[in-house]
Amino acid sequence: MFELAIAATAAVLVGVGAWLAIRAYRARQMRRQKVELLTNGAVDFQENVLVPDGSGGSYHVDFLLLHARGIVVIDWRNLRGNVFGGDQMTEWTVMNGAERFTFPNPLNALYDRIAAVKLVAKDIPVEGRIVFSRRAIFPKGLPKWTVKLDAMLSEFPPMERSQVEAATARYRESWDALKQGLTPSSLHKPRAVA
């Protein structure tokens, strides 16, 4: 009887361990795919960094991409549910089943991040996007400067590596100066709403 209880407990522990390992593997795969989709058109990128704001503070930036068009500031949003937001709205709303919550309009923070990057990378064009995961649905349409993850390839199409490097060669000195001014960020956004 005692051996049967030990065997049953061991089987449960092995099952839980396998489930956790599979879950961790899937999370790594999803993260790798996200990073590939976000950075596919870039020649270089930085992730989870603090950009100095010029006043002694700094802004957290999820991704900075060096692209043929210049620098792209990416604000990553991993949300699930229907998202209702607009350019002029103070708060955006997420509805996922019975759950409902709001968050500040992310466009204002995006503009601040773009301005901070422009302070350091003076001669490089800078633009930004708020990128939402596949699990976010925009029933009323996407607000300005907002894209879904899968649309990043059409927003910033990949080019041949040699073409991107040639197009970004004039930006390299400013990009390197920007990278030197960055510090790793320990700020992490809350986990996705399940």
NULOMAR-379385 format. One record per residue (C-alpha): residue in three letters; x, y, z. Coordinates in steps of 0.001 Angstrom, whole numbers, plus 524288, in hexadecimal, padded with zeros to 5 digits. Each point is the difference from the previous one (the first is absolute). Last residue first. Layout:
REM NULOMAR-379385
ALAXYZ...
END
This chain:
REM NULOMAR-379385
ALA7EA9788A467B4BDVAL803DA80E4E8011DALA80DF7800D77FBC2ARG80AAF801A6809FDPRO8025180D7B8058DLYS80A22808347F8F4HIS80E0B7FE4D803C5LEU8090580A4F80534SER80DA67FAF9802B5SER8051F807FE7F4C5PRO80DAD7FE947FAACTHR806CA80D047FDB9LEU80090807BD7F379GLY8098D80B0C7FD6DGLN809AC7F7477F8D6LYS7F5117FB067F731LEU7FC9980DF17FC10ALA80E17802E47FC6FASP800737F37A7F7EDTRP7F380804027F907SER8059C80D917FD71GLU80C3C7FA397F9DBARG7F8717F5957F85ETYR7F5C2808EB7F9FFARG8070A802587F307ALA802697F1517FEEBTHR7F1747FD39801B8ALA7FC767FF147F18DALA80C4C7F8307FCCFGLU7FD817F6AF80B62VAL7F1D57FE787FBFEGLN803B77FD287F1E6SER80A827F62B80421ARG7F65C7F8EA808E0GLU7F61B7FEC87F507MET7F3B980712803DDPRO7F5947FD2D80A18PRO7F379807C47FF3EPHE7FD5C8099380AFCGLU7F1518022680051SER7FD557F3AC7F7FCLEU8087E7F7638088AMET7FAE6806BC80C45ALA7F21C7FC207FC60ASP801137F2DA806F8LEU80244806C180D0FLYS7F3CB8086C7FF03VAL801D380E657FD59THR7FDAE80D01806DFTRP805B480CB67FADCLYS7F22D805C47FECDPRO7F5257F7FA80618LEU7FC807F2927FABAGLY7F1E57FD3D7FC70LYS7F32F7FFD780792PRO800667F16680320PHE80E83800978038AILE803987F23D8043AALA80BCF7FCDE80879ARG8046A7F1CD8004CARG80963801DA7F49CSER80870808AF80873PHE7FF7380EC37FF16VAL80AA6808CB7FA9AILE8001880E6880372ARG8082F8061F7F563GLY80A6180A6C7FF66GLU80784808C17F6DDVAL80D95805BF80039PRO80788805D37F48EILE80E847FFF98032BASP807CC80CA1800BCLYS7FDCC8032280E54ALA801437F273805D0VAL801758046A80E26LEU7F4E1809B48014FLYS7F8287F8907F5A9VAL7FF847F411808FAALA7F9EE8082E80ADBALA7F606805D67F691ILE7FC107F25D7FB43ARG7FE537FB7580E08ASP7F76D80BB780336TYR7F7A87FDAB7F3DBLEU7FE567F1C2803F1ALA7FBCA8041380DAFASN7F5398086E7FA3CLEU7FBF67F53C7F689PRO7FE1D7F61880AEFASN7F2A580569803F8PRO7FF997FCAC80E72PHE7FABC7F298803B5THR7F2537FAEB80225PHE7FA987F33D80515ARG7F4DA7F6987FD46GLU7FE9D7F19C80366ALA7F3227F9087FD44GLY804E67FB097F2ECASN80C30807917FC8FMET7FD5280E797FEBCVAL80B8C809347FEE3THR7FDC080EA0800D9TRP8088480B537FBB5GLU8014480C4780818THR8016380E687FCD1MET7FA067FE7A7F27DGLN804F18090E7F54AASP8071D7F5FE7F792GLY7F64C7F53080267GLY7FDF07F3FF80830PHE7F7597F421801ABVAL8071B7F31780184ASN7F8757F33F7FF6BGLY807137F506806ECARG80DB47FB9E80334LEU80B428093C8023DASN80E957FF197FD72ARG8034980E237FD13TRP80D8B8033C7FA96ASP8040580E557FE7AILE8096B800547F495VAL808A080BA77FCA8VAL804967FF4E7F1D7ILE80CCC8064F7FC2AGLY80297803A37F1E5ARG7F9097FC297F362ALA809F87F5437FD04HIS7FD7C7FAD080DA3LEU807638010680CC6LEU7F6167FAC2809B3LEU7FDB98042280E0CPHE7F7A07F686807D4ASP7F8E18004080D1CVAL803DE80DDA80385HIS80023804A980E22TYR8017E80EB3800EDSER80A7D8073E80778GLY8024980ACE809ABGLY80AA880A478015CSER7F936809FD7F773GLY804BF7FB9A7F293ASP7F68F7F46F7FFA7PRO80A537F559800EEVAL7FB917F35C7F955LEU7FE637F429808CBVAL800C67F2D57F960ASN7F7957F3F67FE7BGLU804ED7FBAD7F28CGLN809ED805E27F6A9PHE8001A7FD987F16DASP808BA7FEDE7F419VAL7FE257FE7C7F149ALA7F14B8009480161GLY7F5857FA767F702ASN7FE3F7F374807D6THR80068806A180D52LEU7F1D77FF5B8045FLEU7FCBD7F3317F931GLU80C767F975804E5VAL7FE058051C80DDBLYS7F2197FAD78003CGLN804207F2B97FA9AARG80A957FEAB80A5CARG7F646803CF80A9AMET7F61A7F6087FB1DGLN80A6E7F5657FFA4ARG804B58035380DB1ALA7F2067FFB480537ARG7FD957F2F97F935TYR80C2B7FA2280644ALA7FC188050D80D6FARG7F2707F9EA7FE87ILE805B67F32A7FB79ALA8095D7FFB580B9ELEU7F50B803678097FTRP7F7587F5187FA9AALA80B487F651800A3GLY802BE803A680E27VAL7F1997FEC680388GLY7FF867F2807F9BCVAL80C947FBAC80695LEU7FADA804D280D1FVAL7F30E7F8E27FE01ALA807147F3717FC60ALA808D78013E80BD8THR7F435801D7808E8ALA7F96C7F4087FA25ALA80C6E7F7E380197ILE801938048480E1CALA7F1C37FCBE802FCLEU801857F2937F9A7GLU80C4C7FD87807D6PHE7F8B4802EF80CB5MET7F50E7F6AF7FC45
END
